Amino acid sequence: MRFGRIGALLTTFVLVGGGLIAGCTANPQPTTSSSVGPAAGSPAPSVTPAVANGTPEGSPSSPGPTAQATAPEPSGTPTALPASSPVLAELPVRESAEYWGDLARMAPGPAGGLYLSIPTDRGSVVVLLDSTGKPRPGWPMALADTFCYLPAPAADGTIRVVCAPGSDPVSRAYAFTPDGRLMAGWPVEFPGQVWAAPRVVDGQLLVMAYGNPGALWLVAVAPDGTLRTGKPYESPVLSRQNWRAQLGPDGTGYLLALPPDIATGYTEITAFDLNGVRPGWLARAKGWSSDLVFGPEGRIYVSQGQEGQRPSRILVFDHDGRSLPVGSGALPVAATSAYRGAGPLGGPPPPVVAEDGTSFFVSEDGGTTAYGLDPSGRVMAGWPYRDTIGLQWGYCAPGATGCGVWRTSPAVGPGDFLYLLHPPRDKTVGGSIIAIGPDGRVRPGWPVVLARAGAEFRSAVVGPDGTAYAVAVEPEGGGHYSATLLAIAPDGTTRYRTVIVEP
């Protein structure tokens, strides 16, 4: 795997296998991490799980891209791209996986399945795994010369995959049925770079695109591939470096204008849709805010705080940008940047929000400190949860220059369980993933610890039945790494392992 190519991908898109598992340890400071596993027909990992022996207690600024695309006029007929038609592929992908654990994208699929997008040095591989970890018939599919974002599932079990075809100032979107067939009218192509994770709203794909001169606009793609482009949102903010942009679950776009002075300035958040800027919409958070997180009843959650300084807070706004009295009080912990490496710090990590509005603030101040807050913003009994070890981070090649990495993101599952990924606690084992209940205590059967020294969990998502899907990256010798997807049941047992990347 060539660092130059993936390094460029990280720069562009961040701005926008012995026994695999060790048993739970009796250490009162549990560890966490994420992992990816073997595909159908691939050999089982060479390490056998150890027996459980106990239960523990207890962006940088986003520079405006340089693409020369300009905002299109609102119009739309699908642009079919036969030359870009997907082709059948195989798992595991033949690569070295030191970076892919950071960049693999997961989303729960139909019938207990999981959609997974795996970037490679030659394109991307998209697969729908069944409830046993085997590729469903018709999968996986290879997409040439693309880096693909988080898969966006629709309510009917179909999937939308939005990709960037290399360095071209255009983007491409695919739609697949659960049996791997490309839907009629797809793929479609539209000018501009994708600047946020896409969404599917009422069967319609919503994408945020960016182009020069500084403008953001939304692209809506109907199930038949018909395109509609929204009114461009032009702002002086887009000509400077310090801004971020996101898409909400209802397809509303949000621009976060970050202040030049982190200590005294305010992040200003504005909203826009297919018709342009929403009049009167403005929310403010002191300093560089975190990314936005979207909760129940249209609520918007954001972290406020500075590296190394206490206190921190969670702010909550309604769908119209008005502050709500359900944010946290002052939390006696410092916010810790979710990014490190080249460039400035990226502000605090976003809160983690459950479906019922329970929220969590996770900091690496003094190890790991996590606060659980009920939907009214009060700290729940049993919290904070503390651990002397921090959270898992991404990968930079030894001696690499200009490299930056992001901290792994916590996940939340049914029942308001918080999942954290930790690096290896010592040199004899790998990293771990832990589940913490709403009472602030570690769930029985957890943590799940990788047995191989140097193995790391890099990402995790939780399905609607409480299964945690985690990607584990493991050293295979000679500077090469494999990646395995683990499906972990609520009681901490491993339902399956599927090798997804193997050198």
matplotlib code that plots the C-alpha trace (Angstrom):
import matplotlib.pyplot as plt

x = [0.0, 1.5, 1.5, 1.4, -2.0, -3.7, -2.1, -3.7, -7.0, -6.8, -6.0, -8.9, -11.6, -10.8, -11.7, -14.9, -6.2, -3.3, -6.3, -8.0, -9.7, -8.3, -10.6, -11.9, -9.4, -9.9, -8.1, -10.4, -9.4, -10.8, -9.6, -11.4, -10.9, -12.5, -11.9, -12.8, -13.0, -12.8, -15.0, -16.8, -14.4, -11.4, -9.2, -10.0, -7.5, -4.5, -4.9, -7.4, -9.4, -8.2, -10.7, -12.4, -10.9, -13.0, -15.1, -13.6, -15.3, -16.7, -10.8, -8.1, -9.7, -11.1, -9.3, -11.5, -10.8, -9.2, -11.6, -12.5, -16.1, -18.7, -22.2, -24.6, -27.8, -30.8, -31.9, -31.5, -31.6, -29.6, -26.2, -25.6, -22.0, -21.7, -17.9, -18.1, -20.3, -19.3, -17.8, -17.9, -15.0, -13.7, -13.0, -10.6, -9.2, -5.5, -3.8, -1.9, -4.4, -2.6, -4.7, -7.9, -9.1, -9.3, -11.1, -13.5, -17.1, -19.9, -23.7, -26.3, -28.1, -31.3, -32.0, -29.2, -26.7, -23.9, -23.0, -19.2, -17.1, -13.4, -11.0, -8.1, -5.2, -7.1, -10.6, -13.3, -15.0, -18.5, -20.2, -23.3, -22.6, -25.3, -26.0, -23.2, -20.6, -20.7, -21.2, -24.8, -25.3, -24.3, -21.6, -19.0, -18.8, -15.7, -15.9, -12.9, -10.9, -13.1, -13.0, -16.4, -18.0, -20.2, -22.8, -26.3, -29.0, -32.6, -35.6, -36.3, -32.9, -31.3, -28.0, -26.6, -22.8, -21.3, -17.7, -15.0, -13.5, -9.8, -8.8, -11.7, -13.8, -16.9, -18.6, -20.4, -23.3, -24.4, -27.6, -27.7, -30.4, -29.8, -28.8, -26.0, -27.8, -27.2, -30.6, -31.9, -30.7, -27.5, -24.7, -25.1, -22.5, -22.6, -20.0, -18.3, -16.6, -18.6, -18.2, -20.2, -21.6, -24.6, -28.1, -31.2, -34.4, -37.7, -35.9, -34.1, -30.3, -29.1, -25.5, -23.6, -21.2, -18.5, -17.0, -15.1, -15.7, -16.6, -20.1, -22.0, -25.1, -27.3, -27.8, -31.0, -31.1, -34.5, -34.7, -34.7, -31.5, -33.0, -30.9, -32.0, -29.4, -30.2, -29.5, -25.8, -25.0, -22.2, -20.5, -17.2, -16.5, -16.0, -13.0, -11.0, -9.7, -11.6, -15.0, -16.8, -20.0, -22.5, -25.7, -28.5, -30.8, -33.6, -31.3, -30.6, -27.1, -25.1, -22.1, -19.9, -17.8, -14.9, -13.4, -9.8, -9.4, -10.2, -10.0, -12.5, -14.4, -17.6, -18.4, -21.4, -23.7, -26.0, -28.5, -29.4, -31.5, -32.3, -33.7, -30.6, -30.0, -32.7, -33.6, -32.9, -31.1, -28.0, -26.6, -23.4, -20.8, -17.8, -14.4, -14.0, -17.1, -17.2, -19.0, -22.8, -24.7, -28.3, -30.7, -34.5, -37.1, -34.7, -32.3, -28.7, -25.9, -22.5, -19.5, -17.9, -14.5, -10.8, -7.8, -6.3, -8.9, -11.8, -14.8, -16.5, -20.1, -22.7, -24.9, -28.3, -30.3, -33.6, -34.3, -34.6, -31.3, -32.7, -30.8, -32.5, -32.2, -31.3, -27.6, -25.1, -23.9, -20.2, -18.4, -15.1, -13.0, -11.0, -12.0, -9.3, -8.9, -10.0, -7.1, -3.4, -0.6, 0.1, -2.0, -3.9, -6.0, -9.5, -11.5, -13.3, -14.8, -18.5, -20.8, -22.3, -26.1, -28.6, -32.0, -33.8, -31.6, -29.2, -25.8, -22.2, -19.1, -15.8, -12.5, -8.9, -8.1, -6.0, -6.7, -10.4, -13.2, -16.8, -19.9, -23.4, -26.2, -29.9, -32.2, -32.7, -28.9, -28.3, -25.3, -26.7, -26.0, -22.7, -21.0, -18.3, -16.7, -12.9, -9.9, -6.2, -5.7, -6.8, -8.6, -7.3, -6.0, -5.5, -2.3, 0.6, 3.6, 6.8, 8.7, 5.9, 5.7, 2.6, 0.5, -2.5, -4.7, -8.1, -9.2, -11.5, -15.1, -17.2, -20.4, -23.8, -26.2, -29.7, -30.3, -28.0, -24.8, -21.6, -18.8, -15.2, -12.1, -8.8, -5.2, -3.2, -2.8, 0.6, 3.0, 1.6, -1.9, -3.8, -6.4, -9.9, -13.5, -15.7, -19.4, -20.6, -24.2, -26.4, -25.4, -21.8, -20.6, -18.9, -21.4, -20.8, -18.6, -16.7, -14.1, -13.3, -9.5, -7.5, -5.0, -2.3, 0.3, 0.1, -3.5, -5.8, -9.5, -9.9, -13.7, -17.0, -20.8, -23.7, -26.7, -30.3, -30.2, -27.2, -24.5, -21.3, -19.3, -15.7, -12.7, -9.4, -6.1, -3.4, 0.3, 1.2, 5.0, 7.1, 5.4, 2.1, -1.3, -4.6, -8.1, -10.9, -14.5, -15.8, -19.5, -19.8, -23.1, -24.4, -22.9, -19.4, -19.3, -18.1, -20.8, -18.5, -15.1, -14.7, -11.3, -11.8, -8.3, -5.2, -1.8]
y = [0.0, 3.3, 6.0, 8.9, 8.0, 7.2, 10.2, 12.4, 10.7, 11.3, 15.0, 15.5, 13.4, 13.9, 17.5, 16.8, -12.1, -16.5, -16.1, -12.9, -12.3, -12.5, -13.0, -10.2, -9.4, -8.7, -5.4, -2.7, -0.4, -2.1, -1.5, -0.9, -1.2, -2.1, -4.9, -6.3, -10.1, -12.9, -13.3, -16.4, -19.0, -17.2, -19.0, -18.4, -16.2, -18.1, -17.1, -18.8, -16.8, -16.9, -17.9, -15.1, -14.9, -12.2, -9.1, -5.6, -3.2, -0.5, 18.9, 20.5, 23.3, 22.1, 24.0, 24.9, 22.4, 23.4, 21.8, 24.0, 22.9, 25.6, 25.3, 23.9, 25.5, 23.7, 21.1, 17.5, 14.4, 11.3, 10.9, 7.2, 6.1, 2.6, 2.7, 3.0, 0.0, -2.0, -5.5, -8.5, -8.7, -11.0, -10.9, -10.5, -7.5, -8.0, -5.0, -4.2, -2.8, -0.4, 2.5, 0.7, 0.2, 4.0, 4.4, 1.4, 2.6, 0.5, 0.8, -1.7, -3.5, -5.5, -8.8, -8.4, -7.7, -5.1, -2.8, -2.2, 0.0, -0.8, 1.6, 0.1, 1.4, 0.7, 1.8, 0.7, -2.6, -2.5, -5.6, -6.6, -9.2, -11.5, -12.2, -14.8, -12.6, -14.0, -11.9, -11.9, -13.3, -10.6, -9.1, -7.8, -5.2, -3.3, 0.4, 1.7, 4.8, 5.9, 6.7, 6.1, 7.7, 6.1, 3.9, 5.5, 2.8, 3.4, 2.1, -0.5, -2.1, -0.6, 1.3, 4.5, 4.9, 8.3, 8.3, 10.7, 9.5, 10.3, 14.0, 14.9, 17.9, 15.7, 13.1, 9.9, 8.1, 4.4, 2.7, -1.0, -3.5, -5.9, -8.6, -6.4, -5.2, -1.6, 0.2, 1.6, 5.1, 4.7, 5.6, 9.4, 12.0, 15.6, 18.4, 19.4, 17.6, 15.8, 17.6, 15.6, 12.2, 11.7, 10.9, 9.1, 11.0, 9.4, 7.3, 10.4, 10.7, 14.0, 15.0, 18.2, 19.4, 22.1, 24.0, 27.2, 30.0, 29.2, 27.7, 24.8, 23.3, 20.2, 17.5, 15.4, 12.1, 10.3, 6.5, 6.5, 8.5, 11.8, 14.7, 18.0, 20.5, 23.1, 26.8, 27.5, 28.9, 31.4, 32.8, 34.7, 32.0, 29.5, 31.4, 31.0, 27.8, 27.6, 26.0, 22.7, 21.5, 18.7, 17.2, 16.6, 13.5, 15.5, 16.7, 20.2, 21.4, 23.2, 25.4, 25.9, 29.1, 28.7, 31.8, 32.9, 33.3, 30.0, 31.5, 34.4, 33.8, 31.9, 29.2, 30.4, 27.7, 28.5, 26.2, 25.8, 23.5, 23.0, 26.5, 28.1, 29.7, 29.3, 32.9, 33.7, 30.4, 31.0, 29.0, 30.0, 28.0, 29.6, 28.7, 26.0, 23.8, 20.1, 18.6, 18.5, 15.4, 15.0, 13.6, 13.1, 15.7, 17.5, 18.4, 19.3, 18.6, 20.1, 20.0, 23.2, 23.3, 23.8, 21.5, 21.3, 23.7, 23.0, 23.0, 21.6, 21.5, 20.0, 22.5, 21.6, 23.6, 22.9, 22.5, 26.3, 27.1, 28.1, 27.1, 24.5, 24.2, 20.5, 20.9, 19.9, 22.1, 22.7, 19.4, 19.4, 17.9, 19.3, 18.8, 16.9, 17.4, 14.5, 15.2, 15.4, 15.8, 18.3, 21.5, 23.0, 21.1, 20.3, 21.4, 19.1, 15.7, 15.7, 14.2, 10.8, 10.8, 7.9, 7.7, 8.8, 11.9, 10.4, 11.9, 11.2, 13.5, 11.6, 13.1, 11.9, 14.3, 12.1, 8.9, 8.4, 10.2, 9.8, 11.6, 10.1, 12.7, 11.9, 13.6, 16.6, 17.2, 15.9, 13.7, 10.2, 8.1, 6.1, 8.5, 9.6, 6.4, 6.6, 4.6, 5.3, 4.5, 6.8, 6.0, 4.3, 6.6, 6.2, 5.3, 7.3, 5.5, 5.8, 8.9, 10.2, 13.9, 16.0, 13.2, 13.6, 11.1, 11.2, 9.6, 6.7, 7.6, 6.1, 4.4, 4.1, 1.2, 0.1, 0.6, 3.6, 1.5, 3.4, 1.6, 2.8, 1.7, 1.5, 0.8, -2.2, -1.9, -3.5, -5.1, -8.6, -8.1, -6.0, -3.3, -3.7, -2.6, -2.0, -1.6, 0.7, 0.6, 3.5, 3.0, 3.8, 0.2, -2.2, -4.6, -8.3, -10.1, -7.0, -5.8, -7.8, -7.8, -8.7, -11.4, -10.6, -8.1, -4.8, -5.5, -2.5, -1.8, 1.1, 1.7, 0.4, 0.7, -0.9, -2.5, -2.2, -5.5, -4.4, -6.3, -4.3, -4.4, -3.6, -3.5, -4.9, -4.3, -6.8, -7.1, -9.9, -9.5, -7.7, -4.4, -5.8, -5.8, -7.6, -6.3, -8.4, -7.5, -8.8, -9.0, -9.0, -9.9, -7.8, -10.4, -9.9, -13.2, -13.1, -14.1, -14.1, -13.0, -12.0, -11.2, -8.2, -7.1, -9.4, -8.8]
z = [0.0, -1.0, 1.7, -0.8, -2.2, 1.1, 2.7, 0.0, 0.6, 4.3, 3.8, 1.4, 3.1, 6.8, 6.1, 5.3, 12.8, 16.5, 18.7, 17.8, 21.1, 24.6, 27.5, 29.8, 32.4, 36.1, 35.7, 37.1, 34.3, 31.2, 27.7, 24.4, 20.6, 17.3, 14.7, 11.3, 10.5, 8.0, 5.0, 3.8, 2.6, 4.1, 6.7, 10.3, 12.2, 13.4, 17.1, 19.4, 21.9, 25.5, 28.1, 30.0, 33.5, 35.1, 34.8, 35.4, 37.7, 37.7, 12.6, 12.3, 10.5, 7.2, 4.4, 1.5, -1.2, -4.4, -6.9, -9.8, -10.0, -9.9, -8.4, -11.0, -12.0, -10.4, -12.9, -13.4, -15.5, -14.5, -16.0, -16.5, -16.4, -18.0, -17.9, -14.1, -13.6, -10.5, -11.0, -8.7, -6.3, -3.5, 0.2, 1.7, -0.1, -0.9, 0.7, 3.8, 6.3, 8.5, 7.1, 6.1, 9.7, 10.0, 6.6, 6.5, 6.7, 8.2, 8.4, 9.7, 6.8, 6.4, 8.3, 10.8, 8.0, 7.7, 4.8, 4.6, 2.3, 2.2, 0.4, -1.4, -3.4, -6.6, -5.7, -3.1, -2.3, -1.0, 0.5, 2.4, 5.0, 6.3, 10.0, 10.0, 8.4, 4.9, 1.8, 0.6, -2.9, -5.5, -3.2, -2.9, -5.6, -6.7, -7.6, -9.7, -8.8, -6.0, -2.3, -0.8, 2.1, 4.9, 3.2, 3.4, 3.9, 2.9, 4.8, 2.1, 2.7, -0.4, -0.1, -1.5, -1.9, -2.7, -4.0, -5.2, -8.5, -7.9, -8.3, -10.6, -9.4, -9.7, -7.4, -8.2, -6.5, -6.7, -5.5, -4.9, -4.0, -1.1, -3.7, -5.2, -8.3, -9.4, -9.5, -12.7, -13.5, -11.4, -11.1, -11.4, -11.5, -10.3, -10.1, -6.9, -4.0, -1.4, 1.9, 4.4, 5.1, 2.7, 4.0, 2.6, 3.5, 2.4, -0.2, -1.7, -1.5, -0.1, -0.7, 0.2, -2.6, -2.6, -5.5, -6.3, -6.0, -2.4, -2.5, -0.9, -2.4, -1.9, -4.5, -4.2, -6.1, -6.5, -6.4, -10.3, -10.4, -11.3, -10.0, -8.5, -7.4, -4.8, -4.7, -4.0, -0.6, -1.0, 2.1, 2.7, 5.3, 2.5, 1.2, 4.5, 6.1, 9.4, 8.6, 8.6, 7.1, 7.9, 6.7, 9.2, 9.2, 7.5, 4.7, 6.2, 5.6, 8.4, 8.0, 11.1, 10.9, 13.3, 14.9, 14.4, 18.1, 19.8, 23.3, 22.9, 19.6, 18.9, 16.3, 14.3, 12.9, 10.0, 8.2, 4.5, 2.4, -1.3, -1.4, 0.1, 3.5, 6.1, 7.2, 10.9, 11.6, 13.8, 16.7, 18.6, 20.7, 22.4, 20.8, 18.2, 18.7, 18.0, 15.0, 15.4, 16.6, 15.9, 18.5, 18.9, 18.1, 15.7, 18.5, 17.7, 20.2, 20.3, 22.6, 23.9, 25.5, 25.0, 25.1, 28.6, 30.1, 32.4, 32.4, 29.3, 28.3, 26.0, 24.3, 22.8, 20.1, 18.6, 14.8, 14.5, 16.1, 19.5, 22.6, 24.8, 28.6, 28.4, 27.8, 30.5, 33.3, 33.6, 33.5, 35.6, 32.8, 30.0, 26.4, 24.5, 20.7, 18.5, 16.1, 16.4, 13.9, 11.1, 11.4, 14.3, 16.8, 15.7, 18.7, 21.1, 20.0, 19.6, 22.2, 21.8, 21.7, 22.1, 20.4, 23.6, 24.1, 26.6, 25.9, 26.8, 26.9, 26.6, 27.4, 27.6, 30.4, 32.8, 30.8, 29.9, 31.6, 30.4, 31.7, 31.0, 31.0, 31.0, 28.4, 30.7, 30.8, 34.4, 35.2, 35.7, 38.9, 38.7, 36.3, 35.4, 34.2, 34.5, 33.2, 33.5, 29.8, 26.9, 23.7, 20.5, 17.7, 14.0, 12.2, 10.9, 9.3, 11.4, 10.3, 8.1, 7.7, 7.3, 8.7, 11.1, 12.8, 14.4, 17.7, 17.4, 17.9, 20.8, 19.8, 21.5, 21.3, 22.4, 26.1, 26.3, 26.4, 25.6, 23.7, 23.9, 22.0, 24.0, 22.8, 24.1, 27.9, 27.7, 25.1, 25.6, 24.3, 21.8, 22.2, 23.5, 23.2, 26.3, 26.9, 29.7, 30.9, 31.8, 35.4, 34.6, 35.2, 32.8, 31.2, 32.2, 29.6, 28.7, 27.8, 24.7, 24.3, 21.2, 22.0, 19.5, 20.7, 18.8, 17.4, 17.6, 17.3, 14.9, 14.5, 15.7, 15.1, 17.0, 15.2, 16.3, 18.1, 20.2, 18.1, 18.1, 14.8, 15.3, 12.9, 14.3, 12.5, 13.3, 12.5, 10.2, 9.9, 7.4, 8.1, 6.8, 8.5, 8.2, 9.1, 10.6, 11.3, 14.6, 15.4, 19.2, 21.0, 23.9, 26.4, 24.9, 23.0, 19.4, 16.9, 13.9, 12.6, 8.9, 7.4, 5.2, 4.3, 4.1, 2.7]

ax = plt.figure().add_subplot(projection="3d")
ax.plot(x, y, z, "-o")
ax.set_aspect("equal")
plt.show()
